[in-house]
Amino acid sequence: MGKAVLDDGVARLKRIHDDVREIYLSDNRPWVVGYSGGKDSTTALQLIWAAISALPEEQRTKKIYVISSDTLVETPVVSHYIDVSLERIAKAAVEQGMPIETHKVVPEVDKSFWVNLIGRGYPAPSRRFRWCTERLKIEPANDFIRSRVAEFGEVVMVLGVRRQESATRAQVMSLHKIEGSRLSRHSSLLNAFVYAPIAEFSTDDVWTYLLQNQSPWGNDNRDLVAMYRNAASGECPLVVDTSTPSCGNSRFGCWVCTVVERDKAMEAMIDSGEEWLTPLLDYRDKLAATQDPAKKLKYRDYRRRTGKVSFIGETDRVMPGPYTMDFRRELLRGLLETQRQVADEAPAGEAPILIHEAELHEIRRLWRTENGDWPDSVPRIVRDTLGKDNGFVEPDWVSEDAVAFTADDGELLNAICEENDVPTELVMRLLDIERASHGLKRRHAVHTRIEDVFKQEWRDLDVLVSERRVSLDMPEAANLNELDEELEQPFDGEEDSQ
């Protein structure tokens, strides 16, 4: 019985290898292999490698791009594993004459997690407002694929997706299947086709294959088994469309993920001996706490990023806007303190960079231009938090022009505005508009920008709520700021304008 099962397995692998080679040689379309470092994508890449390496070298002419998506907030243990794996894949490809190139795709700096959350004040992602997936995963991967389509006309994507992952995955795979072909159409990218060599594999099939077949680029697949065991986890796949399962529940994914109630994978890693990850989990839990409906307006502005105020349905409850500036400063300080702590406790060579210098510069720019951050908080927070560390090299901050306002200016202006019962932020915005147009010969847009500022809401929250209650003919309420989670809406679809 055991021999029959083994023979069936060998025959099955031979069929898959033959299938891979036939599709590879059938046209000139390059392949893009999605590699996330997890069990499924590793199995798919190993199968491709084994099949193509059996071809004569003169037939291995079609390029195979191996891409891995780095959100810049990946779980550090997984991120380190992927980085090492990509280096080994690139080296082994050269040594073995394989037509493989590795690429790590990352989000553009203005779309990174920290620039959106700390810079623009986007709230921590939730089930109703999962703004992160599109910006951090789908767009970077799709941009790479589009660039290959522009270069070659069409591409074939090789994905480690399986029908047994979920009923939804099986339905999507069947929906886009091309009649009479082993390829499927991509759900959203034109001229991109999908090949899923392990579509019919079960989870047991995947682990059996990995433990019975050595990695051609020199990884030890038992390390992958150990990583899954330590995290009690599943794989976070390369996400190229909205139908791909998200990295919720106990999957490997972003260490900041607040879409799930608890990060079971991170907790399991810590319990398995990776105690240095504890500060990351604490910071993540701090972000998750801001989703408590009763506390949202403690952390978030009652105005939207447009300066307008929105109410929930026919109620007097305010739709929360972005995080307040004070809380964003607190988040940045906490993140840098977490980075310093992790750097002290992480194993040698594994200390992650939690926020990159380019992100700090972009956050500073947004705070200065959009939020009137006259104290220029970012350099000060960075200096206060990291400046005492030996070896710390402070970023080269771009100096502001001579007419920039300072923290002292802000204090003086605040005192004057309080005396005259005028919103300080309103006057700051008006002065910033004048400063930005200083020295320009043509100032025709200044009046429009000034008008836009005056159209924003500058009255206090209690005044707005009282006015709302009068308009709705409602009695006084005990808790005007109470917010039901199920009623919250995601920034009214205003995207980056929010």
N, C-alpha and C positions, 0 to 999 in steps of 0.2 A: 504493500500500500504506500509506504514511504517512498519507494523508488518511483512509483507511478506519479506521485505528486511532484517529485523532483523532475522527472522527465517532462511533465506538463509545464513546469516553470521554465525549464530550459527552452522548450519549444515556443513558449509565449515570448520570451526575450528575443529569440531569433526572429520571430515575426515582427516584433517592434523594431528591431535593428534594421531589418530589410525594409520596413515601412519608412523609417527615417531616411535611409540612403536613397530610396526611390524618390521621395519628395524633394530631398536636397538636390538631387541631380536633374530634376525635371524642368527646372527653369533657372533664371539668373537673379531671382528675387533674394536679397540678403535676408538673413534671419536675425531676429532680436529675441534673445532668451531672457526672460524675467527671472532674476535670481535674488531671493530675499534671505538666503542663508538657512532657511528652514528645511524640514524634511522633504516636502513635496517638490520645491524648486530644485533642491539638491538632487533628488532622484531623477527629475526630468533632464537636468544638465548632464548628469553622469550617463544617462541613456544616450543622449545626443552625442556626447564625447566618444563613448565606446563604439557607436555605430559609424561615425564619420572617420574615426582613427583607423578603421579597418579598410577604408578606401585607399587606393594608391595616392601618394602625395600630390601627383599632378592633377588629380581630380578634386582635391580639396581647395578649390579656388574661390568658392563663394564665401563672402565674409559672414561670420557669425559674431554678432555683438552681444555680449553678456552685460546686462545693465542691472544695477541695484539702486533702489530708491532710498536716499538718506534724508529723512525729514529734519535732521539736525537736532531732534529731540528723541532719538531712538534710545531704548534701554541700553546703557553703556556696555554691559556684558555682550549683548547681541551685536552692537555696533562694532566692538573690537573684533569679535569673531568674523564678521563680514569683511572688515578691512583686511585682516590677515588672509582670509580666503581669496579675496580678489587679487591680492599680491601673488599668491601661489598659483592661481588660475592663469594670470598673465605670464608668469615665469614658465610654467609647465607648457603653455601653448607654444611659446617660442622654442623650447627645447624639443617638443614633440612634433613640430611642424604643423600645428593646428591653426586654421584660419580664424582664430578667436581674438577679439579685443574686449577688454573690460572697461566699463564706464560706470561711474557713480553719479547719479543725477540728484541734484539738490534744488530746493525752491529758490527763486530769486529773493534777494535780501528783503525787498519791500513786501514780500508775501510770507516771510518766515513766521514761525509761531510767536516768537517774542516781539517782533516788530508789530504784529497785529494785536497781541494781548497787552503788552506793556506800552508799546508806542501809540497805538490807536485806541486802546482800552476795550477791545473786544472781550466779552465775558468768556470764562472757561467753557470749552465746548460741552454741549449737552445733547441729548437725543433729539431735541427739537431744533437745535441750532448747531449743527456739526459743521462749522465753517472751515475746519482744519483739513479735512480729507481732500477736497478739491485743490486747495492751494499747495499743500505740502506733498501730496502723493500723485494725484491724477495729472495735474498740469506739468510737473517736471518730466514724468515718464512720457506723456503724450508729446511734449515739445521735442524730445529726443526722437521719438518715432516719426513725427512729422518731418523732421530734418532729414531723416533717411528716406522717407517717401519723396521729398522734394529732390533728393539726389538720385534715387534709383527708380522712381515711378511707383513701385509697390514694394511692400515688405511682408514677411511672414513672421508673426509673433509666436514664440514657443513658450507656453505657460504651463506651470505645474498645477493645473486645476483638475479636480476630480469630481465626478458626478455625485459621489457619496458624501461630499462636503455638506451639501444641503439640498433640499428639494428645489429651492430657488436657483441654485447654481446649475442643477441638472436641467431645469426648465430653460434657463438662458442659453445654455450650450446647445440645446435642441432647437431653440428658436432661430438661431443664426447659422445653423448647419447648411452647407451648400450641397444640394442634391448631387449624388454621384462623386463627391469629393471627400477627402479626409480633412479638409480645412473648413473653417467657419468664417463668416464675415465678422469683423470687429463691430461691436455694438454702436460705436460712435465715430471711429476714425475711418475716413475714406481711404481706399487703396491699402488698407491694412487687413491682413488675414490671420486667423488664429489656428495654431496647431497644438493640440493637447495630447502628447504621447502617453500620459498616464491617466487619461480620462476614466478608464475602467478599473483602476487600481483601488483596492481597499486600503485602509490604514495599515492593516497587517501586511499587505503586499509591499507597501512602501518600506516599512521597517525591515522586513525580510530581505528586500533587495539591498538596502544600505548596509546591512550587517554581513551580507554574503558577497558583496562586491566592493573592492577597494576604490577609494577616491583616486581618479587619475591625476589630480593635481596635488596629491600628497596630504590631504586632510585625513584625520582619523575619525571615521564616522561614529565611533564610540563616544567621542567628545560631544557630538551632536545629541546622541542619546542621553548623555549625562546632563546636558544643558536643559533638555526637555524635562528630564526627571526632576532636576532641581527646581524648575519653574512650574512643574505640574501644568505645562502649557501646551498651546498649539501654535501654529505658524501664522505670522502676519504676512500675507501674500503681497506680491507686487500689485499695486492697485492701479488699473488703467481705465476703469470705468466704474460707474456707480453701482453696478451689479455685483462687483467683487465684494465678498464678505468683509466687514470692517473688523478691526482688531479689538473687539470688545471681549467681555468675559475673562477667560484666563489666557488669552493669546499673548504672544510676544508682540509688543508694539511700542508706542511712544510712552516714555516714563511719566509724561505729564497728562496722560489720558484721563479725562474726567467724564467721559461718556458712560463709563461703568461706575457702579457704586463703590467697588473696591478693586484695587489692582492686585489680584490674587497671584499673578505671576511674580511680581516684585516681592510680595510678602513671602512667597515660597522660596525665592532666591535668598532672601535675608535669613529665613529659617534654616536654609541649607548651608549657611556659613558666610554669605556675602554681606556681612554687617555694614560694610562701608557704603552700601546703597541706602541705608536708613535715612540720611538727610534728604535724599531725593524723594522718598516715599512721604516724609513729613511735609515737604514743600508741595507735593502733589495733593496731599490731603487738605492743605491750606487752600489751594485753588478750588477743590471740590466743595469746601465749606461755604464758598461764596454763592453756591447754587441754592442754599437754603432759602425757600420763599420768604420766610419771615425776616431774613437779614439782607435781602438783595439791595435794598435802598440804603443800607449802611455802607456798602462797597461801591455802589453804582450811582451815577448822576441821574437825576429825574428827567434830564433833557437828553434827546437823541444827539448824535454827532452833528446833525444838521442845525442844532439849536432849538428844535421844536419839541413840544411835549405831546405825548400820545397817551390816551387812556384805553383801558381794556374794555372793549364792548360798551355796553350801556351801564358802566360802573364809574365810581370815583377813584378807581385804582390806577395808579400811574404805571405805564410800561417802562421798565428800567432801561436806561441808556448805557453808555460805556462806563468802565470803571472810572472813578474820580481820579483827579491828578494826584491827590495825597496818597490814595491807595496804590496807584501805579508806581509812585516813588518807593513805597513800602515793598511792593513786589520786586522791583529791581534790586533794592538793597538786600532783600531776603535771598534772591537768586544768586547774587554775587557772594554772599556769606555761605550759601550752600556749596557753591563751586570751590571756595577756599577750603571748606571743611572736607569735602570729598577728595580734593587734591592731597590733603594731609593723610587721609586714611586708605585711599585706593591702593591696590597692588601696583608694583613698579610697572610703568608703561601703560597702565589702564585708566589713568585719571582722565575723565572726559572734559572737553570744553563745553560748558553748558550754554554759554552765549558767546558769539563771535564778535570780534572787534567791529566788523562791518555793520552788525546789527545794532551795536551801541551807537555808532555814528548816525544810523538812520532813526533810531529812537530819539536821539538828541535833536535831530532836524525836525521831526514831527512835533516834539514838545515845544520847540522854539517857534515854529511857524504856525502851528494849528492851535496851540494851547496857551500861548503867551507866557512861556516859562522863562521869565526874566532872570530868575536866580541861576539859570543854566545848570539845572540839577544833575544831569548825567555825569559830567566830569567830576563834580563834587562827590557824588555817591560812589563812583568808581574809586576815587582817590581815598575817601574815608574807609571804604570796605577792604580794598586790596592793597592800598598804598603802603601798609605797614609790613607786608610780606617781603622777605628777602628775595631778590631776583625779579620783583614785579616791574614790568616796563609799561609805563602809562601810555595809552594811545596818543597819537599825534593829533590833538583836537584842532579842527579848522577854526582859526580865530575869526570872531565876528567883526563887522566893520565898525568905524568909529562912532556911529550913531546908535549902536546897540544899547538897549536898556539893561540895567543891572538889578541885583537884589535890593540894593539900597534905594534905587529908584522906585522899585515896587512897594517897599515899605512906606515911603513918602506918599506915593500915589494912593495907597490904601487908606492912610490916615486922612487925606484930603477928601476922598470919596465917602468915607464914613461920616465925616462932618457934614457933607452935603447930601447924604442919603442917595448916593448914586452907585450902581453896581461897579465895583472895581474892575471886574473882568471885561465889562463893556468898554470902559475907557481904555483898558490895555489893548483890546482888539483894534480900536480906532487908531491908537497911537502906532500900533504895529503896521497897520495899513499905510499910514503916512511914512513910517520909516522905510518900508519896502519900496515905496515909490520915490524916495528921496533922490533927487538928482536926475530923474528921468525927464526927457524933453516932452514926451507925450504922456499925459496923465488921465486920458479919457476913461480908463477902467476904474479909477479911484472911486468915483461917485457910485458906481454900481456895487463895488465891494462894501462901501460904507452903508448903502441901502440894505444889502444882504445882512449885515450885522444888526441893523436896527430891526429887521424882520424876525430875528431870533427872540426866544422867550427869555426875559431877564427878571421876571417877577419871582418871588419866593414860592416854594412849593405849597405852603399852607394857603396862600392867597389863591393859587390856581385850583386847588382842591375845593375850597369853599365856593369859588365861582362855578366849578363843575357841579357841585351838589345843588346849587340854586337852579342851574339850568335843567337838572334832572328831577327837580322837586323832591329831593331826598332829605330825610332827617339826618341830624348829626350822627356820625359813626364813632364807635369807640376806637377803632384802629383804621385810620385812613390809608395807611401804607401797606396793609395786608395784601399779599399777592398769591394767587393760586398758580402752582407750577404749570398745570395743564392749560392755562390761559395765556401764558407768555408766548409772544411771537418773536421770530428772529429778525430784529432790526428792520422790519417792514420791507425786507428785500432790497435795502438800500446799498448793500455790499460795501464797497470801500468808502462810500460817502458817509457811512455810519461811523 
